[in-house]
Amino acid sequence: MRIISRKAFRDFSGLHSEATEVLDDFFYKLKRLNAKSFAELRQTFPSADILGDCIVFNVGGNNYRVIAHLDFSIQIVWIRFVLTHREYDRDKWKTDC
């Protein structure tokens, strides 16, 4: 899949250096993915959930959340937010989904 944009991962890792390796692993796994549906996506990311127009990924042992819009037909992922579990629980991101 084509991922737009990696900047969200870099910015988050700049604030949370302990997340860098986990996010890099997630990024490359998502980039190599060729899922045609949410069911296929869940084969690689079993904890992924749909919430509105977004897909929420639990990353790093449930410590981080990546919220994204996906278009399976054109194989593009738009990264909307990378959040800590605490930031995710504040629900401010939900207005985008």
C-alpha angles and dihedrals in degrees: 000000000000111000123211110218133005089181091086089060093047093048092049092046089051089061097035108034091175088068097056098093094043093049093046089053091048092047094053093044090052092045092055092047119109100185118163095193143015089260090058090046090055091057087069098028106031094175094056114121134190116233114175107307093340137084116218118208122197106218133183100020093315092306096114138033128211113198115197145164113229132196107194094186094062096026097237129142120196110201107216102172142000108198143170116244089256093051090048091054091058088070095215090129093061094083088070093056 
